[in-house]
Amino acid sequence: MHSDELLRAVAALPSLPGVYRYFDEAGTLLYVGKARDLKKRVSSYFQKTHDGTRIGHMVGKIARLETTVVRSEAEALLLENNLIKTQQPRYNILFRDDKSYPYLRLSASTWVPDAPQAGRTPGAANPDHYPRMSYYRGAVDRRHQYFGPYPSAWAVKETIQLLQKVFRLRTCEDTVFAHRTRPCLLYQIKRCSGPCVGLVSPADYAADVRAASAFLNGESQAVLAELEARMFAHAERLAFEQAAEVRNQIAALSRVLHQQSMESLDDQDVDILAVRVQGGRACVNLAMVRGGRHLGDRPAFPAHVEDGAALADPDQPGTVEQRVLEAFLAQHYTQVPPPPVLVLGAPVDEALLAALSEQTGVRLRPVFHPREQRRLWLEMAQKNADLQLARLLAEEGSQQARTRALAEALGLPAESPETLARLRIECFDISHTAGEATMASCVVFEGHQMQPSQYRRYAIEGINPGDDYAAMRQVLQRRYGKLAAALADAGGDAGVAAAESDAQGTTRPRSEAQVRLPDVVLIDGGVGQVNAAREVFGALGLDLGRLVGVEKGEGRKVGLEELVFADGREKIYLGADSAALMLVAQIRDEAHRFAITGMRARRAKARTGGSRLEDIPGVGPKKRARLLARFGGVRGVAAASVEDLAAVEGISAELAETIYRALHG
């Protein structure tokens, strides 16, 4: 039964577009939804009987409702997906935030055709007159040209190699370009036209840039026609060497077009989306076609598939595949600009497509039953979705078997899948170089997988250099000291809110998943490390049975490790082929990787004074990145003159003097 206050709030809702949010008694966000008519949509949850269903389970938990009225369904779509990404409600279909999609960038040119140019002497070429072709990921600068997005870094790099063969555009950094006195190896193997030493004029290079841009936009036939015209023009002037160079470009481009079996003159920019659902998991396979070229596939695996599919819209029931695909469209294309044509493996709500069109400014044309080339694309995408989902299910089954094997080996509860999914392991490792820049790491395993968002690094201070035991005592005290005190005050483990000090000494609130003590605390080390950990746990009053050390075997060979227990149990050897040992090794290796990367970064910062640029007023992340790119690192910036610093984009003469004084003060 729901409270009268909640039911009155539902009855008072307006018949306007907006977003609604459901909370339970503890204030946990359960679900976020959008509606064209808030009153009609929200009321449907409470006016029908949902006994014995997933939606009924969720509706029974609702204790509070919040709504936000917006001007249109497109605004509701945008707000809904921002909330889903940031709040991650339990009953929404969630697609994990991935890194931004990569692009191919052609930098802007400052060359003016009628302006006087520098002579073609070594080192005289201006890099700003010869646009650079590069792999790019990040915010877009409108001065440059961007092509993509591409499904993977490999797709971008393959395209760059293709353009190097055909158009011979440069890929070197401006700092390298400006200091060349002879052409590099790329020129020798005919992958670059040698603009750094004046072997190609700005006008000819600009023509190659225009041709490359047109090719990336799918205008391959126009590019071929232009190249043929240039070749004949050179021949008429009896410039046979230049004509031969253009002829070679035409031959290279023709080979590329012949090899590109996915080329289509009818479809320049298309996304193909196939969806498969099996065993409570789903895969959406996105295949990208840009400029008539198939760039590759990118799979996405959502969470909360069954719950989110059941709750999407009680008034408009649809298949799980349809709900998963709709969730992907909404969450993906509010972040990435869509192409005009979408080939879809399942029908979706037309209102969703209309809202996306309004929000993105691109008129979307869905194709549900494709023919000819589009049908082949969709069949290929569906096959890839099947393969990716099968791989995921196999990996998850293997990982769950490893979790069960380790729980049984350590005598932990393993009666049900839910119990195994709650098993939490935290692993610690210490890394340093001869005592310098000591860094401790803590990695977390829960829900049958590593949890990178919960990893922590701890900068170890105030110990004798190289004292690993003291470092272990310090990190465990910092990790569990406040939690142990909170547990002692509360008299138990559940529901305790605590705070944690990170490596910089700041405090941050911890979620419920991070608050409870782990079931197992793995220590990368043998008896000595475990004894150091036992001292801390004993002083804090924590259960010694949680502490397990991973001791190297004879000859420190992989597969011969033994588990050392802090509570007095005998060492155990799991066996080189043990699933439990495979999981222990996976977690231990991840802790080692996380510790050593942090240690190396801290050591490099200490040796080069990397923090000095960050401390200079007026030097933000963008200007710092430009300085480091131009001069090759902090030492190069320190060696530069005020005039050199002022030549960097965004660095004024006054700021250049400030930087110079800060680095030489």
N, C-alpha and C positions, 0 to 999 in steps of 0.2 A: 504494500500500500504506500502511496506517495502522500506527502504532507499537503495540507490545504494551501499552504503558502506557494508550493510549487505549482499546484494545479491552477491557482489564481493567476500566477505569472504566465502560464501557458495560455489561459483564456484571454489574457490582456494583450497578447502579441498582435502586432499590426500585420496587415496583408501586404507587406512590402518585401523587396529582395533584401537578403542579409545573410549573416553567418550565425550559427548557434553552437553553443558549447555545453556539454554535459559534465557535471562533476559528481563524485561520490561524497560520502560523509566526511572523509578525511581530506577533501579538497583536491583529490587527484583528478586530473583531466581524463575523461573516459573517451570522448568522441567529439570531433569537429565536423560540422556539415554546412553546406550552403543551400540556399533555397531561393526560388523565385518568389515564393509566397511563404513567409516565415510562419504565419498562423496555421496554414494548411499543412505544411510539412511537419512542424513540431507536434501539432495536435495528433497526427496520425500515429505517433509512437505511443500515446497514452490512451487512445480510444479503442485500440484493438487488443485482442488477447494473443500474447506471444509465448504462452507456456511451453516449456520444453525446448525452446529454440535458442540460438545464440543471441538473437536480438532481444529475446525475453530476459536472458541472463543479464545483459547490459542494462536494459530498461529498469530492471529491478534494483540496480545499484544507484540510479540517478537520485541525487538529493538536492541538487541545485542546478539552475539554468542561467546562462548568460547569452545575450544576443547583441549583435551589432548590425544596425540598419545601414545599407549602402544605397548608392544611386542606381546601380544596374547589376545584372547577373555577372557581368564581366568583372566588376569590382569585387563581388562576392567570391568569385573564383580565385582571384589574386589573393585576397585576405585569407581565404580558407587554406590555401596551400602554403602561405607564409606561416600560418599557425601550425599546420601539420609538420612542416620541416623543423620549426623551432621547438615545438612542445612535444612532438612524437606521442600522440594519444594512443592508448592501449587498443582501441577498437577500430582504428583507421588502417587502411592499407598503406604501408610506408615504403617508399623507395629510398634507399640509403643515399645520402648526399655524396656524390663522387667529386673528384677534382674537376675543375672546369675543363671543358673540351679544348683540345689544341687547335691552333690555326696555323696557316702559312702566311707569313707577313712579307710584303714588299715595302721597304722603307721609302719615305718621301724623298723626292729629288729637288734640289735647289738650282739645277742647271737651267739657264735661260738661253734659248737658241741664238739670239742676236747679240748676247753680251760677249765681250772679249774673254777668251779662255786662256788658261795657263798653257805653256808649251808642254810637249810630251817628253819631258825629261824625267829620269827616275826620281821618284819621290815627290813630283810636282802635282800629281793627280789629287783632286779634292774628293774625299769619300762621299761628301754630300751630293756630288754630281752623278754618282753611280749607285743607284738603289741596291740595297742588300736583301737577299732572300734568306729567310730564317724561320725556324720553328718558334712558335710563340704560344704562350698560355698566360692569360691574365686580362686586365682591363684594356679596353680598346681605345687607341688614340686615333682620332679621325683624320689626322694628317697622313697616315699610312694606309696602305691597302691590305685588307685581310680577306683570306679565302678559307672557307670552311663553314661550320666546324667539321673536324675530322673525327672519326670514331676512336682513333688511337694515335699515339705518338709514332708508331710504325708507319701508319698511313701517310702522315705528314712527311716523314723522312724519305719514304719511297717516292713521293711526289717531288721532293726537292732533288733527289738523284735523277729523276726523269727530266726535270727542267734543266739541270746541269748538262745533261747529255745533248739536249736539243737547243737550248738558248744560251747556255754557257754564262749564266749570271753568277755574280760573286756571292759567297757565303761567309767570307771572313769578317771579323770584327773591325770596326773603324780604326782602332788603335793599331791592329796588324796591318791594315791597308795603308795607313799613313806612313808607315816606317819601312815598307818594302822597297828594295833597290833592284830586285830582279824577280821575275815571275816565279810562283811557287809550283809545287808538283801538280796541282790541279790544272794549271795551264799546260803542263807537259803532256798530260793524259787527255787533253781536250775536254776538260770539264769546266773551264773558265776562260774568258777572253782576255785576261790580263789587264784590266783597267787600272790596277794599282801602279803600273809602270808605263801607262799611256799607250798600250798596244791596241786600244780600241777608242775611237772618238766618243765623246758624250752623245753625239747625235745617233751614231750607230747603236750604242748601248741602249739609248732611250727607245729605239725601234725594237730591240730585243725585249725590253721590259714590256712594251705595249703588246707585243706578240704573246709573251708568256701570260700576261693578264687576260688577253682574249682567249687563250687556250684554256686557262683555268675557269673561265666563264662558259666554257662549252662551245666556243666559236672556232672549232678546229678547222673547218673547211675554209673559213675566211682567213685564218692564219696561213694555211697552205697557199691560198691565192696571193696573199701579200708577199710571202716569201718567193713565190715564182716571179712576181713582178720585179722584186728587188734583184733576183738573179739575172733576169733578162736586161735590166737597166745596167748592171755591172758589165755584162757581156757587150752591150752596145758601146760602152766607153772603153772597151778592150781591157777592162780590169778583171782579167781572168782568175787571178788568185782570189779576189773577193767573191767572184761568181762561184768558184769552187767551194768556198766556205759556206755560202748560202745553200748550194746544192747538197752539201753534207747535212745541213740542218733539215732540209726537206726530206732527205732519206731517213734521218733519225726519227723525225716526227711521223713519217709514214709507217715505220716499224712499230712505233708506240701505238698508233691507232689500229694497226692490224692485230697487235697482241691484246688490245683492250677489248675482250669479248663482251663486256657488259656495256659497251658504248651504245647510246641510243640518241638519234637526232630529235626524236619526238619528246622525250622526257629529259630535261636538263637538270632540274632539282627535284628530287623525290625522296621521301622517307618511307620505308617499308617496315611495318610493325607486325610481327607474329607473336602470338601468346600461347603458352602451354601451361596447364595446371595438372599436377599429379602429386599424390601423397601429402597433401597439405602445403605444398610449395608451388611456386609459379615462376615462370621465366618469360620476360618480354624481350624479344630479340629485335633490335633496331638496326636495319641495314640502310646505309646512306648512299645516295647517288647525287653527285654534284657535278655540274657541267657535263652531264651525260656519262660520267665515269663512276663505276661502283667503287667506293672508297673502303668498304669493309663493314663488319658487323660489330655491335656492342651489346652484350646481354645485360639485363638488369633483373635482380631477384628481390621482390618485395617481401616485407614481413607482415604478419597479421592478416594473411590472405583470407582465411575462412571468416574471421570476425568482420573484417572490413567489407567483404563481399555481401555478407548478410545484412549489414547496416546501411548500405549505400543509399537506398531509397525504398522504404517499405511500400510506397504506392506504385513503384515501377520495378517489379522484380525482373531480374535478368540473370544470365549465366555468370558463373564465377569468372570465366574468361573475359566477358564483357566488362565486369566491374574492375578487374585488374587492369585492363587496357585503358579504361576511362581514367583510373587513378594515375596511370603513367602519363597519359596525354596531359592531364591537368598539372601534374608536378613537374614534368619535363619541359613543356613548352611555355611555362611561365618563366623559365630561366634561360632557355635556348631559343633563338628565333626559328620558327618552323618554315619549311619550304611550302610552296603553294599546293602541292599534291601529296596526300597521305594514302598509301595503299595499306589497308587494314585487314588483319586476319579475323576480326570479329566486328559486328555492327556496334556502334556506340550512339549515345544520345546526341541528336542533332543540336539540342540546346547547348550542350557542352562545346561543340565545334563552333557554334555561333558566338559563344562567350569568348572562346579563344581567339577567334577572328577579330572581335572587337578589342580585346585586350592587347593583341600583338600587332594589329594593323595589317595583317596578311589575310587575304581571303582564302580560306582553306577549302580544298576540294577533296572530299573523301572518296575512295574507291573501295567498295566492299567485295565485289566479284570481278576481279581483274581478268583481262584477256591477254593473249600473246606474250609479249616481253614482260609485262607487269605480272602476269600469272607465274612466269618462271622465277621472277624475283621473289614473289611471295612464297612459292614452294621451297626455294632455297632458304629463305629466312625461317620458315617453319621447321625445316630439317635442322637448322642450326639451333633453334629453340629446343627441339627434342634432345639434341646431343648435349647442350649445356645443362638442361634440367636433369638428364640422366647422370651427368658427371657430378652435379651438386648433390643429388640424392645419395650417390655412391660415397662421396666424400663425407657427407654428414653421417651416414650409417657407419662408416669406418671410425669417425671421430667419437661417436656415441659408444661404440664398442671399446675404444681406448679408455674413455671416461669410466665405463663400468669396470673394466679390468683393473684400473688404478684404485677405484673405490674398494673393490674386493680385496686387493692386495694390502691396502692400508686399514682394512676393517671398518670402513665407513658404510653408512646405509646406502643400499643400492636396490631397494625393493621395487621402485617404480620409475618410469621415465621422468616424472615431475621431480622426484628427489634427485636424480642424476643431473637434471638441468639446473638445479639450484646449487650444485657443488661448486664452491668457490676456492680457487687456489691463488695465492700470491707468492711470487718468487723474487728473491733478492740476489743481487750480484754486486761486487765491488770491482771497479776498474781504475787503474792509474798507470803512469809511466814512471817507474823508479820513484814513486812517492809523489810525483807532480800531478796536480789537477785531479785529485781523488774524487770520483763520482760513484754514487750508489744508485742502482735502479730498482724499481719495483714494477713488475708486470703482473697482469691479472688475467686469469682464465676462469670463465664462467659461461654457462649456457652452451657447453661443448665447443667454445671458441675463445680465442684471445679477444680482449676488450681494450683496444689501443686508447680509447678516450679516457680510460681510468689509469693509464700508466703514469708513473711519477719518477722524476729524477731528484736526487738530493746531493747538493754540493757539500762535501764533508770538510769541515774546518776544525782547527784546534786539536789535532792529533799528531803524533809523531809520523813523519812521512813513511809510507809503506806499511803501517800497522793495520792490516786488514781486519784483525779482531776488534780493534777499537772502532774502526769504520763501521763494522757490522753492528756493534752495540749502539753506536750513535744513530744509525738509520732506523733500527727497530724501535728505539726510544722515541724518535720523532714520529714514526709511523703510528705507533700504538699507544703512546703515552696518554694523550688526551682521551682516546677512545676507552682505554682501560679505566681511567678515572670516571668517565661518564657511565660505563657499565657498572662500576662499583656503586655509584650513586643511585642508579636505576635498579640495581639488583638483578640485572639480566641483560640479554643481548638484543631483544626485539624492540624495535621502535625507538631506539636511542638516537637523538640528533646530536651530532658532534661536529667538530671542525678539525681540519687538518692543516698543518704547516707544510708548505711546499719548500722546494729548494731555495727559493728567494726569501723565505721567512714570512710570506704573506699567508693569510688565512682565507679559506673559502668554505662555504657550506657544502656538506656532502649529501648525496642522494641516499635513499634507503638501501640501494644496492651496494653502496660503498661503506655504509655505516657498520653493518654487522661484521664481526670477526670472520676471517676466512676459515674454511674447514681445514685447510692445510696451508702451512707456511713453509715453502721450499727454500732451502739455503744452498747456494752453489758452493759447496765445500764439504770437508770431512768433519772429523771429531772436533778439531779445534774451533772451526766456525760454529758448529752446533753448540759447543759449550759456551761460547760467547753469547749466542742467541738465548741459551737457557738462562744465563744470568739475568738478562733483561726481562724475559718472561716471568722468571721467579720473582724479581723485584716488583713487577707490575701485577702479580697475582693472576696471570693468565695460564691457561691450560697448556702444560708442556707436551701433551699428546698431539698438539697441532704441529709441532716443529719436526721437520724432516730434512736431513741433509742429503745432498747428492754427491757422493764421494767417488773420485776417479778410481777406476780399477787398476789392475796390474799393468804397468807400462803406460798408464793413462790412455788406454785404447778405448775407442767408442764401442759401446755394447757391453762393457765389463763393469759398468758403474754399479755401486751398491748404495742402498738407502740406509742412512744412519738416523736413529730415533733419539730424541732428547729425553724421553721418559724411561729410558733404561732397557727398552726392548732390544733384542739381538738384531744385528745387521741382517738385511735380506738382499739376496741377489735375484733379480727377476728373470734373467735370461736375455740373451741378445735379441731373440725374436719376440720378446714379450710385448704385447700391445700396451701394457701399462708403462714399460720403460720407454717406448716410443713417445708416449705423451709427456712423460717426465723430461725426456731429452728435448722435445719441442719447446716446452715452457722454459727450460733452463737455457737453451740456445737463444731464445728471444730475449730473456733477461740480459744475457751477455752482450747481444747485439745492441740493445738499448743503452746499456751502460757504457760500452766502448765508444759509441757514436757521440754520446754526451761528453765523455772525457776528452775525446779528440777536439770537439768544438771548444770546450773550455780551455784546453791547452793552447790551441791556436789563437784564441782570443787573448790569452795572457801573454803570448810571445809576440804578437803583432800589434797589440794595443787596439784590437778591433772595436772596442767600445768607444774610442775617442771620437770617431765620427758621429756616433749616436748622441754624444754629449754636447755637440756644437749647436748652439741655437740657430734656427733657420735651416738646418739640414734634416729634412724629413726622409722617409723611406724612398721616395722617388728620386730625390736629388742624390741621396747616398748611393742608390743603385747605379745612377748615371756616372757618378764619379768612379765607382769601383769598376764599371764596365770600360770606361775610357782609359783608366790608368792601370788596370789589371790587378788591383788589390790595394790594401791600405798603405803598403810601403810605396807603391807607385804614386798614390795621392800625396804622401808626405814628401816625395822627391820632386813633385811638380812645382813650378813657379806660380806666382800670382797670376801672370798672364795666361799660363796654361790652364789654370783652374777656371778663370773667367771665360775661357773659350768653350766650356761645357754648357750645354743647353740648360737654362734655368738658373745658372750661377752668375749673379751680378758681380761687378767689380768689388763692391763693399763686402759681399759675402765671401768672395775669393780671398780677400785680405783677412777676414775673420777666420776662415779655415786655415790659412797659412800660419797665422799667429797661434792658433790653438794647437797645431801639429808641431810647431817649432818653439813653443813657449817654454 
